[in-house]
Amino acid sequence: MKIMTILAGITLAAGIAGQAVAQGPGAMTPEQREARFAAADKNADKKLDKAEWLSVLPEEAKAMADQIWESRVDADGDGFITKDQFLALRMGPPRGGN
């Protein structure tokens, strides 16, 4: 029983640490993310095409922009991302650890 309690504590701590890393100390608030979306939406059509999205992509992620766009951002392949989709994007590594 004591081992199970220790393992549960380790699992909980790892989960909390994982959230902190994914969100990070520099994580943006929802309001900041909404402002970033608005700044990128140059034509005010309430969605971002790939070029608009690239304008707010952090420099360190630009080398993988095509892969990120296809696998995470425009996963449905419609050529754009809505504000709701943008705000729902998970920051950090994709689920499954890849």
N, C-alpha and C positions, 0 to 999 in steps of 0.2 A: 504494500500500500504506500509506503514511504517513497519508493522508486516512482510510482505512478504520480504522486504529488509533485515530485521533483521534475519529472518529465513534463507534466502539465505546466509548471511554472516556466520551464525553459521554452516550451512552445509558445506560451503567452508572451514572454519577453521577446522572442524572435519575431512574432507577429507585430508587436508594437514597434520594434526597431525597424522592421521592414516598412511600415507605414511612414515612420519618420524619415527614412531614407528616400522613399518615393515622393513624399511631399517636400522634404528638405527644408532647411531653415530659410531658403530663398523662394519657397513656394509662393505662388501668386494667390491672392484672394479671389473669390468669384467676381468681385467688382473689377479687379485688375484684369482678369481674363476677359470679361465683357468689353472693357476698354480696348484691350489688344485686338479683339475681334473687330470692333468698330473701326479702329485705325486701319486695319488691313482691308476692310470692305470698301475699297476705293470707289466702286460704282454704285454703292448703296443699294445693292439688290438683296441684301440680307443673307448672302451666302458667299463663301470664298472659293474661287477657283484655285488651281495649283499655284499660279503666279502670285496671287494675293496671299495665300497661305505661306509661301516661301518668304514673303516680305517680313513676316514676324517669327520665322523659324530661327532659333538660336544658331549662331555661327558654327558652333561645334557639332551641330546635327546636320548641317547642309551637305556634307559628304555622303550622307545616307538618305538624302531627301526623297529620291525616287522610291526607294524601298519603303520608307516610312509612309509616304503618300499612298502607295498601293496596298500595303498590308494593314495599316492602322487608320489612316485618315479617310481615304476614299475607298474603304473596304467594299462598298456596294458598287463601285465603278461608274457612278453617275457623273463624274467630272467635277464635283463640287462638294463642299461641306457646309451644312447649315450651322447657324449659331448654336442650336441645341446640341448638334453633333460635336462641335468645337468645344463647348463647355463640358461635355461628357468624356472627352478624350482623357485617357488614363496617362498620367505622366510617369515616366520610368520604364523599366523593361516590360515587354509584353507578358501577359499571363502565360504560365507554363515555363517561365525562366529563360526564354530565348531572347 
